[in-house]
Amino acid sequence: MAVHEHPPVTTTDPTTTRHAGIRGAINRRPMLWFFAGAMVLSWIAWLPYILSATGLGVLDFRFPALLGTTQFLGVLPGAYLGPILSAFLVTAATEGREGLKRWVGRLTKWRVSWRWYAGIIVGVPAALILATLPLSGGDIRFPSAAVLVAYLPMLVIQILTTGLSEEPGWRDFALPRLQDRFGPLVGTLILGPLWGVWHLPLFFSEWGGYPHISALAIAEFVLAATTISVVITWVFNRTGESMPMALLLHVGINNFASVAASDMFPTINFEHSDASRISLIASGVVAVILLIATRGRLGYRSPDQAADQPLPKVPA
């Protein structure tokens, strides 16, 4: 009697195959997935805000104000949903638990010299004041007592909102990868414009001053995002990839513009286009100085250099 041998039966779990396919695709193009996720997730979440009476007015309702602004309820959810969630998902898919530990580790690296804290907290307003003086015709006022009292508490609020919603994605996830692949300057010149473009839908809302907005103002904003990114890259690298320092620099610019600038310079409109122009001037000058002083390296050290050498004490 003949014995018929049957080949072993194999089963394929379609769910496992699908997950493997998605993970493989993310591993092949992690930066593409991150930037696409950051843009799409935020833009979808911002649609109600943009279409409401706080924006284009297509929908007949208005977002309520919280602490004097509609941005907490209209903008912040989308900001949290985009860069930080996209960074988390792509890191988990490509690097697993160890990658997530490194990602969180940079975010909690707050133990740096007090000089960095002092330099950023004082230096950012100083640079913005110097950039604003020529545009104001020298009309500058000492900030009121209310501004002085509110400045640091509002800085903390900015850190917990704008800073934590954006920087875990742009600088904690994207910057190290772009630097390692393209170098610090090219990597920053890729990241900066994309960071600026991420904000574009918001220009069709109260956030961007709609309907009083121009193509020039948007271009200035994207350019400012790029020059600010150059400065943040240098701070990030020089502090040993300390996210709190990068975050503090970012929100320091926002905080000065929203809390102190109008009080100090009553002839300047800091709510919309003038704020981007002044940020562009201040950060542009600092960025050029840093690029010349560091010969374009912006404090960057390759992973091998970082493992073998202590952090240098001068710009490198």
C-alpha positions, 0 to 999 in steps of 0.5 A: 500500500502506497503511503502518500506524504503530505507537505506540512500545513502552514498557516499565515496569520493575516494580522501578523503579515499586515503588521509586519508589512507596515513595520517593514515599510516604516523601517525602510522610510522612518523619516517619511512616515514621521513627517507624514504622520506629524502633518496629517494627524495635526492637520486633520485635528485642526480642521474644525478650528480652521473651518469654524468661525475662528477661521474660514467661517464655513461652520457656524460655531466658534471655539470657546476661549480659555485664558483669553485665547481659543488656541488651547481648545482649537490648536493644542489638541492637534499639536499634541496629536501630530509630532509627538504621537508620530515620533512615538509610533515610528520610534516604537516600530523601528527601535522598540523599547530601547529606542523609546528609552533613548527618546524619553531620556533626551526629553528628561535630560535637564541636568545641564549647567545653570549657565545654559538656563540663564543664557537662554532665559536672558539671551532670548528676550535680549536678542528679540529686543535688539531686533525690535528696536530699529523697527520701533524707531527706538520707542521702548517702554519698561515692562509693567509690573503685571508683565514681570509677574506673569512672565515666568508662569507663562513660560512654564505654561508655554513649556507644558503646551507648545514645547511638549507638543512639538519638540519631542517630535521635531528635535527629539526624534527628527534632528538626531536622525537627520544629523547622523544622515546628512550632517548638522547643517543640511539636516537642520535645513531640511527640518526647519522648513518642514517644521514651518510648513507644519503650521501652514493650515493655522494661517487660515485661523485666528492663530495666523491672523486670518483674514489679514495674512499675506504670502510674504508673512507666511514665507517669513514665518517659514524662514524664521522657523529655519533660522531658529532651527539652526540656533536650536540645533547648536543648543541641542548639540552643545548641551549633550542633546538636552531636550529641555534646553531646546524646548526652553529656547523655542518657547522663550521666543513665543513667550516674549512675543505673547507676554512682554513684547506688546507692552514694551513696544506699543507701536509694533504688532506682535500678534501676527506678521511683525512677530515672525519678521522680528524672530527672523531678524534676531535668529538669523543674526545669531544663526549666521554667527554660529555657522561662522564660529562653528564652521557649520558643525553647530556643535555636532559630534558623530555617534563615535565621537560622542562615545569617545570624547567628552563634550567640548568647552568651546563651540565646535 
